[in-house]
Amino acid sequence: MDDQTQSDAQQSPRGDSDSLFDAPPMAEQERMVEAVLFASAEPVTVRDLMSRMPHGCNPGEALEHLRKRYEGRGVRVVQVGDTWAMRTAPDLGYLMQKETVESRKLSRAAIETLAIIAYHQPVTRAEIEEIRGVSVSRGTIDQLLEMEWIRLGRRKMTPGRPVTFVVTPTFLDHFGLESARDLPGLKELRAAGLLENRPPPGAFPIGQGDSEDERRDAEQPELFDED
């Protein structure tokens, strides 16, 4: 009798919990996640999905199922940093050319500054200037901040506690990257015409490339990593 009572006491809480908090079937959870991603103007986090969905749902698992379901389709479910979004398949991007034309062009200084931040983040303004070999105007930093391609990072634990800069999920999303680790290497940048054959000033570690000829002959500057 005692054994039976103990068994009932152990099973009862679990049974009540199951009856009160049964989550919708995974197929229905996928539909919910799909609806949110489709309607959202900005990428959403798993935490945001969890706050919208019924108790007991597993949006992380639903996202993985949904991503596999969309493989090979015209639209993909992609991860952008720690957020998720629906995006046009890369090979069909040419169809959206009119909608994605960027009317605002970045200056050479802005492109170089953005590249340094992307490949060296978190990086301070002084470090950016050391790598470029020239000063960085406030307008260049302000433009990148305004575009939301960079943001302020943590202050560096050095004298003066200078602020650092890092790239944003908006930057990653614009270039179709899941994380900064997916940035292209030097060869890819040159092939795309985004980098001259001659590396920028200050791109070498101290003691390397002392002469102009040595700089031109170098194959891999420190600024970029092809791994």
VEXSE-271101 format. One line per 2 residues: for each residue x, y, z of C-alpha. Coordinates in Angstrom, 2 decimals, decimal comma, padded with zeros to 5 digits. Example, Ala and Ser with C-alpha at 12.3 -4.5 7.8 and 13.67 -1.06 7.14 Angstrom:
2
012,30/-004,50/007,80; 013,67/-001,06/007,14
% end
This chain:
227
000,00/000,00/000,00; 002,76/002,40/000,93
004,63/001,60/-002,27; 001,51/002,30/-004,35
000,88/005,62/-002,61; 004,50/006,67/-003,16
004,24/005,74/-006,85; 001,05/007,79/-007,28
002,62/010,80/-005,56; 005,61/010,68/-007,91
003,47/010,41/-011,05; 000,76/012,92/-010,16
002,77/016,18/-010,45; 004,16/015,18/-013,81
000,75/014,25/-015,12; -000,83/017,50/-013,93
002,01/019,48/-015,45; 001,61/017,72/-018,78
-002,11/018,36/-018,89; -001,76/022,03/-017,98
001,22/022,95/-020,18; 001,05/020,76/-023,26
002,89/022,62/-026,02; 001,46/022,72/-029,55
002,80/020,08/-031,98; 006,19/020,95/-033,48
004,59/021,46/-036,91; 002,36/024,16/-035,37
005,35/025,73/-033,62; 007,12/025,92/-036,98
004,10/027,76/-038,42; 004,20/030,24/-035,54
007,92/030,92/-036,00; 007,44/031,22/-039,76
004,65/033,78/-039,28; 006,74/035,92/-036,92
009,84/035,87/-039,14; 007,79/036,69/-042,24
006,02/039,66/-040,62; 009,00/041,08/-038,72
010,86/044,01/-040,29; 013,94/043,19/-038,20
015,64/039,89/-037,31; 014,28/038,39/-034,08
015,93/036,52/-031,22; 014,95/033,15/-029,83
014,05/034,91/-026,59; 011,64/037,17/-028,48
010,03/034,17/-030,16; 009,69/032,40/-026,83
007,91/035,41/-025,30; 005,33/035,38/-028,12
004,68/031,66/-028,34; 002,57/029,52/-025,96
004,13/028,13/-022,80; 006,16/025,00/-023,37
007,17/025,78/-026,96; 010,73/025,27/-028,16
011,41/028,02/-030,73; 015,07/026,98/-031,08
014,09/023,50/-032,27; 011,31/024,94/-034,44
013,83/027,26/-036,10; 016,13/024,38/-036,98
013,26/022,40/-038,50; 012,11/025,47/-040,40
015,60/026,22/-041,70; 015,87/022,69/-043,11
012,39/022,96/-044,63; 013,42/026,12/-046,52
016,70/024,71/-047,87; 016,78/025,00/-051,65
013,81/027,38/-051,72; 013,73/030,95/-053,00
013,64/032,20/-049,41; 015,89/030,94/-046,61
015,75/031,05/-042,84; 019,12/032,43/-041,77
020,91/033,21/-038,53; 022,32/036,71/-038,15
024,47/036,85/-035,04; 022,09/035,81/-032,27
018,97/036,68/-034,30; 016,99/034,96/-037,06
015,35/036,23/-040,25; 013,95/035,21/-043,63
016,09/036,28/-046,56; 016,16/035,82/-050,33
018,41/032,97/-051,49; 021,83/034,41/-052,47
021,70/033,05/-056,02; 018,42/034,90/-056,63
019,63/038,25/-055,35; 019,92/039,62/-058,90
016,12/039,57/-059,12; 015,99/042,15/-056,34
018,59/044,44/-057,86; 016,24/047,40/-058,21
015,07/047,05/-054,62; 018,55/046,72/-053,16
020,42/049,49/-054,97; 022,32/051,52/-052,38
022,14/055,20/-053,29; 024,57/056,27/-050,59
028,20/055,48/-051,33; 030,89/055,22/-048,70
034,09/057,20/-049,02; 037,41/055,39/-049,26
038,18/056,44/-045,69; 034,87/055,00/-044,49
035,45/051,70/-046,32; 038,94/051,35/-044,87
037,72/052,24/-041,39; 034,84/049,77/-041,62
037,17/047,01/-042,82; 039,60/047,61/-039,96
036,78/047,50/-037,40; 035,33/044,32/-038,94
038,65/042,46/-038,99; 040,13/043,80/-035,74
037,11/044,32/-033,46; 036,96/045,44/-030,76
039,29/048,24/-031,86; 039,84/051,80/-030,62
040,02/054,91/-032,75; 043,75/055,23/-032,01
044,30/051,66/-033,20; 042,33/052,37/-036,40
044,53/055,38/-037,08; 047,68/053,36/-036,37
046,65/050,70/-038,90; 045,56/053,19/-041,57
048,56/055,43/-041,04; 046,34/058,54/-041,09
043,88/060,15/-038,72; 040,20/059,20/-038,78
037,78/062,09/-039,01; 034,80/062,24/-036,67
032,54/062,44/-039,71; 033,70/059,01/-040,93
032,90/057,36/-037,59; 029,59/059,24/-037,34
028,54/058,07/-040,81; 029,15/054,41/-039,96
027,33/054,83/-036,64; 024,41/056,51/-038,40
024,16/053,62/-040,86; 024,16/051,28/-037,84
027,01/049,24/-039,34; 029,18/049,83/-036,27
028,44/050,51/-032,63; 030,32/051,36/-029,46
031,88/048,37/-027,72; 033,31/047,99/-024,26
035,92/050,42/-023,03; 039,44/049,07/-023,18
041,23/048,40/-019,91; 044,10/050,74/-020,73
044,97/054,27/-019,53; 042,14/056,62/-020,42
039,69/053,70/-020,86; 039,21/054,43/-024,61
035,97/053,24/-026,18; 036,12/050,50/-028,81
034,11/049,90/-031,99; 032,54/046,67/-033,28
030,33/045,78/-036,23; 026,58/045,31/-035,72
024,01/042,65/-036,68; 022,79/045,20/-039,27
026,22/045,06/-040,93; 026,22/041,25/-040,86
022,67/041,12/-042,22; 023,45/043,56/-045,06
026,34/041,38/-046,27; 024,63/038,05/-045,58
027,03/036,99/-042,82; 026,18/034,86/-039,81
029,10/036,23/-037,81; 032,30/038,24/-038,29
034,14/034,93/-038,71; 032,46/034,61/-042,12
034,16/037,73/-043,50; 035,97/037,12/-046,79
039,74/036,82/-046,97; 042,19/039,01/-048,85
041,94/037,10/-052,15; 038,14/037,32/-052,18
038,23/041,06/-051,51; 040,71/041,66/-054,34
038,69/039,48/-056,73; 035,61/041,56/-055,94
037,53/044,78/-056,63; 037,15/045,96/-053,04
040,86/046,10/-052,30; 043,85/047,38/-054,22
046,83/045,09/-054,74; 048,86/047,46/-052,65
047,99/047,18/-048,94; 047,10/050,31/-046,96
049,72/052,10/-044,84; 050,30/050,58/-041,43
048,98/047,16/-042,45; 052,22/045,39/-041,53
053,58/044,49/-038,11; 056,47/046,60/-036,91
059,71/045,56/-038,58; 058,09/044,23/-041,77
057,74/046,00/-045,08; 060,26/048,72/-044,25
060,61/049,82/-047,85; 058,00/050,68/-050,44
059,14/047,81/-052,71; 058,87/045,30/-049,86
055,32/046,46/-049,19; 054,30/046,01/-052,80
055,81/042,51/-052,94; 054,14/041,30/-049,77
051,36/038,75/-050,33; 049,43/038,98/-047,06
049,09/042,10/-044,90; 048,27/041,76/-041,22
044,97/043,54/-041,70; 043,22/040,56/-043,28
043,07/036,92/-042,33; 042,20/034,23/-044,86
041,45/031,52/-042,31
% end
